[in-house]
Amino acid sequence: MAQMKIDTGPVSATDTVDGLDPLPSEKWNDLLRARRIYLHINLPHDCRCLLDWVVEAQKFRMWEKTGYKSLEDLIQHGLELDPLQVEWALVGLKQLKPDWAIPFDEAVKTGKLLSKHGGDRKSDAAKNQGVDNTLIERGTSRKAYIKARLERDGKTELLGRVNAGALSAHAAATEAGWRKRMIQHEPTVEGFTRAITRHLSESEREELKGRI
């Protein structure tokens, strides 16, 4: 009996070639096309997906199934991005691990700063290492990044509190709206009850009750 193939419909940028429902390799060019459109729209505001997508392309050597010469060729012609800028952005994303949206230009600037003492990128050894170098952890301070962003955005009151030690950098990022407020509690019924009582309104508690 011939094997029946099921058409799963249009390919989305958020589809994956890994996981429980991997996209078959014959649709990888469609995936790259969808991701290219997505990146051109969203990179100015949020580039966090770039790290996952480059890691995925490396892991599955996607260029070999999509007609590109290398990962850098795929980035340049498949995603229509500058491979060097992507490399810098990935350095920034890997180090910052942002839980708020980060524009591509900011990730590039951070990664470029971290990479400026990284050696001669024109040597044969450096070229052979390629974009994979960006996955190496490099030393910097998230606190320094947050303080620089506070200064850039004119949030002088928050910056002053951080400098005075009255507020942590992460708390300042939360107040600035760059990251979501997180709470901690004991993994017990009592811990959850205290957290719910303290942080949720009566209407939110009723909604939670209906969802459980």
N, CA, C and O of each residue as an XYZ file, in Angstrom:
848
protein
N       0.843     -1.184      0.000
C       0.000      0.000      0.000
C       0.887      1.246      0.000
O       1.824      1.347      0.792
N       0.591      2.177     -0.879
C       1.368      3.415     -0.951
C       1.142      4.236      0.310
O       0.032      4.292      0.839
N       2.215      4.876      0.788
C       2.113      5.699      1.989
C       1.432      7.011      1.652
O       1.823      7.695      0.705
N       0.423      7.361      2.419
C      -0.321      8.590      2.173
C       0.346      9.733      2.908
O       0.632      9.618      4.100
N       0.599     10.836      2.220
C       1.160     12.025      2.839
C       0.041     13.009      3.151
O      -0.846     13.242      2.329
N       0.093     13.573      4.330
C      -0.923     14.529      4.756
C      -0.384     15.939      4.612
O       0.671     16.259      5.160
N      -1.091     16.782      3.884
C      -0.704     18.183      3.737
C      -1.154     18.934      4.982
O      -2.350     19.053      5.251
N      -0.185     19.438      5.737
C      -0.515     20.107      6.995
C      -0.853     21.586      6.811
O      -1.049     22.306      7.790
N      -0.922     22.042      5.552
C      -1.291     23.425      5.298
C      -0.080     24.322      5.168
O       1.055     23.848      5.114
N      -0.327     25.642      5.118
C       0.774     26.596      4.936
C       1.809     26.483      6.047
O       1.479     26.190      7.197
N       3.066     26.720      5.683
C       4.148     26.672      6.654
C       4.230     28.012      7.375
O       4.178     29.073      6.754
N       4.359     27.941      8.697
C       4.469     29.142      9.525
C       5.909     29.326      9.970
O       6.661     28.357     10.072
N       6.295     30.580     10.237
C       7.647     30.872     10.713
C       7.948     30.160     12.019
O       9.106     29.860     12.308
N       6.928     29.888     12.805
C       7.125     29.256     14.110
C       7.128     27.731     14.035
O       7.316     27.069     15.056
N       6.923     27.161     12.845
C       7.069     25.714     12.691
C       8.521     25.345     12.961
O       9.405     26.200     12.903
N       8.765     24.078     13.256
C      10.110     23.648     13.610
C      10.466     22.356     12.893
O       9.585     21.577     12.528
N      11.745     22.133     12.695
C      12.190     20.877     12.089
C      12.566     19.874     13.165
O      13.045     18.781     12.861
N      12.354     20.237     14.405
C      12.647     19.384     15.548
C      11.362     19.232     16.351
O      10.364     19.883     16.044
N      11.372     18.388     17.367
C      10.222     18.283     18.263
C       9.277     17.157     17.901
O       9.626     16.237     17.162
N       8.056     17.252     18.445
C       7.082     16.176     18.292
C       6.480     16.120     16.894
O       6.082     15.052     16.428
N       6.412     17.270     16.222
C       5.796     17.315     14.896
C       6.744     18.024     13.931
O       6.457     19.137     13.489
N       7.879     17.385     13.596
C       8.899     18.057     12.786
C       8.436     18.294     11.354
O       7.722     17.480     10.768
N       8.854     19.416     10.812
C       8.532     19.749      9.434
C       9.456     18.961      8.505
O      10.670     18.980      8.704
N       8.920     18.269      7.498
C       9.776     17.479      6.597
C      10.704     18.374      5.789
O      10.385     19.533      5.525
N      11.848     17.836      5.399
C      12.884     18.637      4.745
C      12.419     19.241      3.423
O      12.938     20.277      3.007
N      11.453     18.615      2.756
C      10.977     19.181      1.491
C      10.229     20.500      1.689
O       9.949     21.207      0.721
N       9.907     20.829      2.936
C       9.232     22.093      3.213
C      10.150     23.110      3.887
O       9.695     24.168      4.321
N      11.441     22.791      3.975
C      12.353     23.697      4.675
C      12.535     25.023      3.935
O      12.713     26.064      4.567
N      12.492     24.992      2.611
C      12.590     26.254      1.875
C      11.373     27.138      2.136
O      11.492     28.360      2.216
N      10.203     26.515      2.270
C       9.008     27.277      2.635
C       9.161     27.866      4.034
O       8.736     28.991      4.295
N       9.774     27.092      4.928
C      10.002     27.574      6.288
C      10.945     28.777      6.285
O      10.698     29.765      6.976
N      12.015     28.691      5.513
C      12.946     29.813      5.425
C      12.267     31.056      4.865
O      12.527     32.174      5.310
N      11.396     30.848      3.885
C      10.674     31.977      3.292
C       9.760     32.630      4.326
O       9.696     33.856      4.418
N       9.061     31.815      5.096
C       8.168     32.345      6.132
C       8.967     33.068      7.220
O       8.549     34.114      7.717
N      10.108     32.505      7.579
C      10.937     33.130      8.610
C      11.568     34.422      8.107
O      11.717     35.379      8.868
N      11.938     34.456      6.833
C      12.501     35.676      6.255
C      11.495     36.823      6.358
O      11.853     37.937      6.740
N      10.254     36.548      6.021
C       9.210     37.578      6.110
C       8.999     37.999      7.565
O       8.888     39.186      7.872
N       8.946     37.002      8.455
C       8.736     37.287      9.880
C       9.856     38.162     10.433
O       9.597     39.134     11.143
N      11.099     37.815     10.107
C      12.243     38.556     10.640
C      12.268     39.984     10.122
O      12.566     40.906     10.881
N      11.966     40.184      8.867
C      11.999     41.529      8.318
C      10.940     42.420      8.967
O      11.106     43.639      9.027
N       9.864     41.820      9.448
C       8.820     42.596     10.123
C       9.154     42.825     11.591
O       8.935     43.916     12.116
N       9.684     41.797     12.257
C       9.806     41.818     13.709
C      11.187     42.147     14.260
O      11.292     42.552     15.418
N      12.249     41.989     13.477
C      13.592     42.221     14.005
C      13.788     43.615     14.604
O      14.467     43.737     15.623
N      13.224     44.661     14.016
C      13.436     45.981     14.624
C      12.921     46.076     16.061
O      13.347     46.947     16.819
N      12.006     45.179     16.434
C      11.406     45.239     17.767
C      11.838     44.077     18.672
O      11.985     44.250     19.881
N      12.038     42.909     18.087
C      12.326     41.723     18.904
C      13.053     40.691     18.047
O      12.523     40.232     17.036
N      14.270     40.327     18.457
C      15.056     39.374     17.658
C      15.355     38.089     18.428
O      16.241     37.334     18.029
N      14.639     37.823     19.522
C      14.971     36.672     20.365
C      14.852     35.338     19.639
O      15.579     34.398     19.958
N      13.951     35.240     18.672
C      13.774     33.980     17.950
C      15.003     33.623     17.117
O      15.197     32.461     16.760
N      15.834     34.621     16.808
C      16.976     34.403     15.928
C      17.925     33.352     16.484
O      18.458     32.539     15.730
N      18.142     33.360     17.792
C      19.059     32.406     18.406
C      18.568     30.972     18.206
O      19.337     30.101     17.798
N      17.298     30.729     18.491
C      16.742     29.378     18.338
C      16.810     28.912     16.888
O      17.116     27.751     16.616
N      16.525     29.819     15.961
C      16.479     29.428     14.561
C      17.860     29.139     13.997
O      18.006     28.239     13.170
N      18.876     29.880     14.422
C      20.231     29.602     13.948
C      20.746     28.305     14.560
O      21.393     27.510     13.878
N      20.461     28.087     15.843
C      20.851     26.832     16.490
C      20.201     25.652     15.767
O      20.847     24.631     15.535
N      18.940     25.792     15.418
C      18.230     24.733     14.703
C      18.868     24.476     13.341
O      19.050     23.326     12.941
N      19.203     25.547     12.635
C      19.829     25.400     11.313
C      21.179     24.707     11.422
O      21.538     23.898     10.566
N      21.932     25.026     12.482
C      23.220     24.363     12.691
C      23.026     22.882     13.005
O      23.705     22.027     12.437
N      22.108     22.590     13.902
C      21.896     21.225     14.358
C      21.502     20.294     13.218
O      21.971     19.158     13.145
N      20.638     20.778     12.330
C      20.119     19.931     11.262
C      20.786     20.214      9.902
O      20.382     19.658      8.881
N      21.815     21.086      9.903
C      22.527     21.417      8.677
C      21.534     21.720      7.555
O      21.570     21.116      6.484
N      20.669     22.653      7.832
C      19.555     22.941      6.936
C      20.003     23.405      5.559
O      19.278     23.229      4.580
N      21.203     24.004      5.474
C      21.674     24.486      4.179
C      21.852     23.348      3.182
O      21.735     23.563      1.975
N      22.133     22.139      3.666
C      22.366     21.010      2.763
C      21.084     20.541      2.082
O      21.138     19.933      1.013
N      19.938     20.818      2.690
C      18.649     20.385      2.127
C      17.922     21.523      1.418
O      16.860     21.320      0.830
N      18.502     22.722      1.476
C      17.804     23.881      0.911
C      18.598     24.580     -0.192
O      18.199     25.639     -0.676
N      19.733     23.977     -0.589
C      20.466     24.495     -1.732
C      21.467     25.596     -1.438
O      21.924     26.272     -2.359
N      21.819     25.790     -0.165
C      22.796     26.816      0.186
C      24.151     26.170      0.454
O      24.235     24.979      0.750
N      25.211     26.971      0.346
C      26.567     26.448      0.469
C      26.975     26.197      1.919
O      27.762     25.296      2.211
N      26.432     27.001      2.811
C      26.856     26.956      4.203
C      25.800     27.647      5.051
O      24.823     28.191      4.535
N      26.014     27.615      6.365
C      25.105     28.322      7.266
C      25.127     29.817      6.977
O      24.076     30.457      6.954
N      26.300     30.377      6.759
C      26.390     31.809      6.482
C      25.683     32.160      5.171
O      25.053     33.212      5.065
N      25.788     31.275      4.171
C      25.096     31.504      2.904
C      23.586     31.463      3.109
O      22.849     32.252      2.518
N      23.134     30.538      3.948
C      21.703     30.452      4.265
C      21.226     31.729      4.946
O      20.157     32.249      4.625
N      22.023     32.233      5.887
C      21.643     33.465      6.591
C      21.609     34.647      5.620
O      20.688     35.463      5.651
N      22.624     34.725      4.763
C      22.720     35.876      3.866
C      21.670     35.864      2.772
O      21.062     36.895      2.485
N      21.448     34.704      2.154
C      20.548     34.642      1.007
C      19.189     34.014      1.328
O      18.192     34.322      0.676
N      19.153     33.127      2.338
C      17.873     32.529      2.711
C      17.052     33.429      3.607
O      15.841     33.565      3.429
N      17.724     34.050      4.585
C      17.027     34.961      5.512
C      17.250     36.430      5.155
O      16.614     37.315      5.727
N      18.155     36.685      4.208
C      18.479     38.039      3.742
C      18.945     38.930      4.895
O      18.483     40.060      5.059
N      19.881     38.386      5.694
C      20.477     39.126      6.787
C      21.996     39.094      6.654
O      22.555     38.174      6.058
N      22.650     40.093      7.206
C      24.103     40.156      7.203
C      24.644     39.142      8.208
O      24.379     39.277      9.402
N      25.398     38.125      7.760
C      25.872     37.093      8.691
C      26.698     37.645      9.851
O      26.607     37.132     10.966
N      27.505     38.682      9.607
C      28.320     39.238     10.684
C      27.445     39.929     11.722
O      27.686     39.801     12.923
N      26.428     40.663     11.267
C      25.511     41.300     12.213
C      24.730     40.254     12.997
O      24.478     40.423     14.190
N      24.347     39.174     12.322
C      23.661     38.087     13.013
C      24.588     37.472     14.064
O      24.151     37.149     15.168
N      25.855     37.313     13.720
C      26.806     36.755     14.668
C      26.901     37.624     15.912
O      26.871     37.117     17.033
N      27.015     38.934     15.715
C      27.080     39.851     16.859
C      25.787     39.785     17.671
O      25.815     39.769     18.901
N      24.650     39.746     16.965
C      23.368     39.691     17.670
C      23.254     38.428     18.513
O      22.724     38.463     19.624
N      23.750     37.313     17.986
C      23.665     36.057     18.728
C      24.559     36.076     19.966
O      24.206     35.505     20.998
N      25.708     36.729     19.863
C      26.561     36.895     21.047
C      25.794     37.656     22.121
O      25.786     37.266     23.288
N      25.151     38.748     21.713
C      24.376     39.536     22.665
C      23.218     38.763     23.263
O      22.994     38.824     24.471
N      22.481     38.039     22.442
C      21.334     37.271     22.924
C      21.777     36.148     23.853
O      21.135     35.890     24.871
N      22.874     35.481     23.503
C      23.352     34.372     24.315
C      23.737     34.850     25.705
O      23.476     34.170     26.698
N      24.359     36.023     25.775
C      24.794     36.529     27.062
C      23.640     37.148     27.851
O      23.496     36.895     29.047
N      22.822     37.954     27.181
C      21.780     38.703     27.883
C      20.622     37.815     28.318
O      20.017     38.058     29.362
N      20.305     36.782     27.525
C      19.166     35.909     27.802
C      17.937     36.743     28.184
O      17.358     36.528     29.249
N      17.536     37.679     27.340
C      16.477     38.622     27.720
C      15.112     37.959     27.829
O      14.753     37.121     27.002
N      14.352     38.337     28.857
C      12.971     37.879     28.940
C      12.019     39.004     28.569
O      10.831     38.961     28.890
N      12.553     40.011     27.891
C      11.734     41.046     27.285
C      12.180     41.192     25.833
O      13.259     40.734     25.458
N      11.344     41.829     25.025
C      11.679     42.018     23.617
C      12.940     42.867     23.496
O      13.075     43.891     24.165
N      13.859     42.436     22.640
C      15.094     43.193     22.429
C      15.275     43.438     20.932
O      15.309     42.486     20.153
N      15.392     44.702     20.522
C      15.573     44.999     19.096
C      16.876     44.428     18.554
O      17.855     44.266     19.283
N      16.868     44.134     17.287
C      18.047     43.569     16.624
C      19.253     44.488     16.761
O      20.358     44.022     17.040
N      19.055     45.781     16.568
C      20.172     46.725     16.641
C      20.822     46.711     18.019
O      22.042     46.836     18.127
N      20.022     46.560     19.075
C      20.579     46.521     20.431
C      21.386     45.244     20.653
O      22.458     45.278     21.257
N      20.869     44.124     20.165
C      21.606     42.860     20.303
C      22.915     42.917     19.522
O      23.941     42.424     19.989
N      22.878     43.520     18.332
C      24.088     43.663     17.521
C      25.110     44.526     18.253
O      26.291     44.181     18.314
N      24.657     45.641     18.806
C      25.566     46.557     19.499
C      26.217     45.875     20.696
O      27.418     46.020     20.923
N      25.419     45.130     21.458
C      25.961     44.418     22.627
C      26.956     43.354     22.194
O      28.042     43.250     22.764
N      26.592     42.565     21.191
C      27.483     41.511     20.723
C      28.759     42.050     20.113
O      29.825     41.460     20.286
N      28.665     43.157     19.406
C      29.853     43.767     18.808
C      30.811     44.230     19.887
O      32.026     44.082     19.755
N      30.261     44.792     20.957
C      31.095     45.240     22.073
C      31.817     44.060     22.716
O      33.000     44.157     23.044
N      31.112     42.951     22.894
C      31.710     41.769     23.498
C      32.740     41.119     22.587
O      33.680     40.482     23.064
N      32.569     41.276     21.283
C      33.426     40.587     20.323
C      34.651     41.380     19.912
O      35.513     40.854     19.209
N      34.749     42.634     20.334
C      35.787     43.499     19.777
C      37.192     43.040     20.149
O      38.154     43.391     19.466
N      37.329     42.244     21.243
C      38.630     41.713     21.606
C      38.723     40.219     21.290
O      39.545     39.502     21.861
N      37.873     39.766     20.376
C      37.794     38.336     20.111
C      38.783     37.821     19.096
O      38.723     36.647     18.731
N      39.703     38.665     18.617
C      40.713     38.175     17.683
C      40.414     38.577     16.251
O      39.449     39.291     15.980
N      41.234     38.120     15.360
C      41.143     38.480     13.949
C      40.102     37.612     13.267
O      40.292     36.405     13.119
N      38.998     38.228     12.851
C      37.917     37.497     12.197
C      38.262     37.141     10.753
O      37.536     36.375     10.119
N      39.370     37.692     10.219
C      39.705     37.451      8.814
C      40.602     36.234      8.635
O      40.829     35.804      7.504
N      41.108     35.680      9.705
C      41.991     34.530      9.576
C      41.215     33.312      9.111
O      39.995     33.248      9.260
N      41.943     32.327      8.537
C      41.287     31.105      8.062
C      40.623     30.369      9.216
O      39.532     29.821      9.058
N      41.275     30.351     10.378
C      40.705     29.654     11.535
C      39.400     30.291     11.955
O      38.430     29.604     12.278
N      39.387     31.616     11.948
C      38.157     32.312     12.351
C      37.046     32.050     11.355
O      35.897     31.838     11.742
N      37.385     32.063     10.061
C      36.362     31.823      9.048
C      35.787     30.417      9.165
O      34.590     30.213      8.963
N      36.631     29.459      9.488
C      36.165     28.088      9.618
C      35.250     27.919     10.816
O      34.370     27.058     10.804
N      35.445     28.732     11.861
C      34.591     28.628     13.039
C      33.210     29.182     12.750
O      32.214     28.657     13.249
N      33.135     30.252     11.937
C      31.854     30.776     11.495
C      30.955     31.220     12.619
O      31.413     31.587     13.701
N      29.659     31.182     12.343
C      28.666     31.696     13.267
C      28.612     30.894     14.554
O      28.128     31.393     15.570
N      29.104     29.651     14.530
C      29.040     28.815     15.717
C      29.767     29.442     16.897
O      29.465     29.112     18.044
N      30.727     30.350     16.643
C      31.427     31.024     17.731
C      30.481     31.801     18.621
O      30.775     32.009     19.798
N      29.363     32.231     18.093
C      28.461     33.068     18.872
C      27.798     32.306     19.994
O      27.213     32.920     20.886
N      27.869     30.982     19.978
C      27.212     30.204     21.008
C      28.094     30.027     22.239
O      27.698     29.353     23.190
N      29.286     30.623     22.231
C      30.173     30.534     23.376
C      29.808     31.615     24.377
O      29.651     32.781     24.015
N      29.675     31.228     25.625
C      29.355     32.195     26.674
C      30.512     33.160     26.847
O      31.667     32.740     26.923
N      30.216     34.434     26.909
C      31.258     35.425     27.114
C      30.883     36.309     28.293
O      29.701     36.531     28.557
N      31.892     36.815     29.003
C      31.647     37.525     30.250
C      31.202     38.955     30.051
O      31.887     39.723     29.375
N      30.085     39.331     30.617
C      29.622     40.711     30.676
C      28.593     40.787     31.778
O      28.353     39.792     32.462
N      27.993     41.915     31.965
C      27.056     42.105     33.060
C      25.701     42.507     32.531
O      25.580     43.495     31.808
N      24.675     41.742     32.888
C      23.318     42.143     32.524
C      22.962     43.439     33.224
O      22.215     44.260     32.691
N      23.507     43.620     34.432
C      23.248     44.859     35.163
C      23.756     46.054     34.368
O      23.077     47.076     34.274
N      24.953     45.924     33.796
C      25.517     47.017     33.007
C      24.651     47.308     31.786
O      24.449     48.468     31.424
N      24.144     46.261     31.156
C      23.282     46.450     29.991
C      21.998     47.177     30.377
O      21.570     48.104     29.689
N      21.383     46.746     31.488
C      20.133     47.373     31.923
C      20.370     48.838     32.273
O      19.559     49.698     31.928
N      21.470     49.125     32.951
C      21.780     50.511     33.311
C      21.992     51.360     32.061
O      21.537     52.502     31.997
N      22.678     50.806     31.074
C      22.900     51.548     29.837
C      21.583     51.819     29.122
O      21.390     52.892     28.551
N      20.683     50.850     29.154
C      19.389     51.040     28.492
C      18.535     52.049     29.257
O      17.816     52.836     28.641
N      18.602     52.038     30.587
C      17.887     53.040     31.381
C      18.374     54.442     31.035
O      17.583     55.372     30.881
N      19.694     54.572     30.915
C      20.270     55.881     30.575
C      19.845     56.312     29.184
O      19.488     57.471     28.969
N      19.884     55.380     28.236
C      19.517     55.698     26.860
C      18.061     56.137     26.748
O      17.735     57.056     25.997
N      17.181     55.462     27.510
C      15.757     55.748     27.424
C      15.326     56.903     28.327
O      14.140     57.222     28.410
N      16.293     57.528     29.002
C      15.965     58.685     29.827
C      15.252     58.359     31.123
O      14.596     59.228     31.698
N      15.363     57.134     31.595
C      14.700     56.732     32.840
C      15.661     57.004     34.005
O      16.152     56.087     34.664
N      15.909     58.304     34.233
C      16.924     58.725     35.196
C      16.551     58.375     36.628
O      17.428     58.082     37.440
N      15.254     58.401     36.951
C      14.842     58.097     38.328
C      15.141     56.640     38.665
O      15.661     56.341     39.740
N      14.811     55.739     37.749
C      15.108     54.320     37.956
C      16.620     54.084     38.001
O      17.113     53.324     38.834
N      17.346     54.741     37.097
C      18.790     54.584     37.070
C      19.419     55.066     38.372
O      20.341     54.435     38.890
N      18.924     56.179     38.900
C      19.443     56.699     40.155
C      19.222     55.739     41.310
O      20.089     55.595     42.172
N      18.063     55.075     41.337
C      17.779     54.107     42.403
C      18.676     52.874     42.289
O      19.112     52.315     43.296
N      18.946     52.457     41.042
C      19.849     51.318     40.850
C      21.255     51.690     41.307
O      21.904     50.917     42.012
N      21.730     52.873     40.908
C      23.076     53.312     41.286
C      23.217     53.476     42.790
O      24.295     53.265     43.347
N      22.124     53.854     43.447
C      22.160     54.052     44.896
C      22.001     52.755     45.672
O      22.127     52.735     46.896
N      21.724     51.674     44.958
C      21.547     50.389     45.618
C      20.169     50.195     46.212
O      19.934     49.238     46.948
N      19.246     51.111     45.892
C      17.886     51.023     46.428
C      16.990     50.122     45.590
O      15.888     49.774     46.014
N      17.449     49.747     44.416
C      16.649     48.935     43.503
C      17.599     48.074     42.688
O      18.643     48.543     42.233
N      17.228     46.799     42.504
C      18.061     45.937     41.670
C      17.841     46.269     40.202
O      16.812     46.831     39.828
N      18.817     45.917     39.378
C      18.694     46.167     37.942
C      17.511     45.404     37.351
O      16.806     45.921     36.484
N      17.293     44.173     37.823
C      16.177     43.381     37.301
C      14.842     43.996     37.700
O      13.898     44.004     36.909
N      14.759     44.515     38.935
C      13.530     45.169     39.368
C      13.283     46.437     38.555
O      12.140     46.764     38.236
N      14.362     47.152     38.222
C      14.227     48.345     37.397
C      13.721     47.995     36.010
O      12.892     48.711     35.448
N      14.218     46.891     35.453
C      13.749     46.437     34.141
C      12.270     46.083     34.190
O      11.538     46.311     33.227
N      11.833     45.526     35.316
C      10.405     45.202     35.483
C       9.579     46.472     35.537
O       8.546     46.573     34.874
N      10.033     47.454     36.332
C       9.295     48.719     36.438
C       9.272     49.462     35.107
O       8.313     50.170     34.802
N      10.331     49.297     34.317
C      10.387     49.956     33.014
C       9.504     49.250     31.979
O       9.274     49.772     30.889
N       9.013     48.056     32.333
C       8.134     47.319     31.431
C       8.850     46.443     30.443
O       8.245     45.982     29.476
N      10.162     46.193     30.666
C      10.934     45.374     29.738
C      10.848     43.900     30.060
O      11.067     43.066     29.181
N      10.536     43.559     31.290
C      10.418     42.160     31.667
C       9.199     41.997     32.568
O       8.795     42.930     33.262
N       8.623     40.802     32.546
C       7.440     40.543     33.335
C       7.803     40.340     34.803
O       8.850     39.782     35.132
N       6.916     40.805     35.671
C       7.134     40.628     37.100
C       6.980     39.159     37.456
O       6.012     38.515     37.052
N       7.929     38.635     38.207
C       7.921     37.243     38.616
C       7.761     37.155     40.128
O       8.199     38.043     40.860
N       7.138     36.090     40.584
C       6.994     35.864     42.023
C       7.569     34.503     42.365
O       7.646     33.616     41.515
N       7.970     34.348     43.609
C       8.491     33.076     44.091
C       7.653     32.603     45.273
O       7.221     33.406     46.100
N       7.430     31.311     45.344
C       6.686     30.756     46.469
C       7.067     29.294     46.639
O       7.632     28.676     45.736
N       6.757     28.758     47.789
C       7.032     27.349     48.042
C       6.141     26.484     47.154
O       4.981     26.828     46.926
N       6.664     25.367     46.650
C       5.863     24.489     45.784
C       4.907     23.612     46.596
O       4.937     22.384     46.511
N       4.061     24.276     47.384
C       3.073     23.580     48.212
C       1.724     24.246     48.031
O       1.631     25.339     47.472
N       0.680     23.584     48.507
C      -0.660     24.166     48.439
C      -0.687     25.485     49.204
O      -1.268     26.468     48.745
N      -0.051     25.496     50.378
C      -0.025     26.719     51.177
C       0.721     27.839     50.453
O       0.308     28.998     50.491
N       1.846     27.471     49.780
C       2.616     28.482     49.056
C       1.830     29.070     47.903
O       1.826     30.286     47.709
N       1.163     28.217     47.135
C       0.340     28.704     46.034
C      -0.810     29.554     46.560
O      -1.145     30.582     45.970
N      -1.415     29.131     47.663
C      -2.548     29.876     48.230
C      -2.116     31.277     48.636
O      -2.814     32.250     48.351
N      -0.964     31.387     49.305
C      -0.471     32.703     49.708
C      -0.190     33.585     48.502
O      -0.503     34.775     48.507
N       0.409     32.990     47.457
C       0.730     33.769     46.260
C      -0.538     34.256     45.569
O      -0.616     35.404     45.132
N      -1.530     33.373     45.473
C      -2.784     33.747     44.818
C      -3.492     34.848     45.600
O      -3.976     35.821     45.022
N      -3.547     34.685     46.919
C      -4.230     35.674     47.763
C      -3.546     37.025     47.700
O      -4.201     38.068     47.706
N      -2.229     37.000     47.639
C      -1.466     38.250     47.680
C      -1.443     38.981     46.343
O      -1.494     40.210     46.302
N      -1.365     38.225     45.250
C      -1.071     38.855     43.961
C      -2.248     38.903     42.982
O      -2.180     39.630     41.991
N      -3.313     38.158     43.229
C      -4.448     38.158     42.303
C      -5.637     38.883     42.912
O      -5.905     38.790     44.110
N      -6.344     39.609     42.046
C      -7.567     40.277     42.490
C      -8.677     39.238     42.653
O      -8.525     38.081     42.260
N      -9.794     39.672     43.238
C     -10.907     38.746     43.454
C     -11.421     38.188     42.129
O     -11.725     37.000     42.028
N     -11.519     39.051     41.110
C     -12.001     38.577     39.808
C     -11.011     37.603     39.175
O     -11.413     36.637     38.527
N      -9.711     37.858     39.366
C      -8.691     36.949     38.831
C      -8.720     35.605     39.550
O      -8.493     34.560     38.940
N      -9.003     35.640     40.856
C      -9.098     34.379     41.599
C     -10.298     33.577     41.132
O     -10.232     32.351     41.047
N     -11.397     34.258     40.828
C     -12.581     33.564     40.315
C     -12.293     32.952     38.943
O     -12.726     31.839     38.645
N     -11.551     33.701     38.108
C     -11.180     33.172     36.791
C     -10.286     31.959     36.931
O     -10.446     30.984     36.198
N      -9.342     32.006     37.868
C      -8.451     30.888     38.092
C      -9.236     29.666     38.558
O      -8.970     28.545     38.125
N     -10.204     29.892     39.440
C     -11.020     28.790     39.947
C     -11.752     28.098     38.794
O     -11.888     26.875     38.782
N     -12.222     28.889     37.826
C     -12.937     28.293     36.688
C     -12.027     27.531     35.753
O     -12.485     26.640     35.038
N     -10.744     27.863     35.742
C      -9.794     27.205     34.841
C      -9.219     25.924     35.425
O      -8.755     25.060     34.681
N      -9.244     25.791     36.723
C      -8.684     24.592     37.364
C      -9.623     23.406     37.221
O      -9.315     22.314     37.699
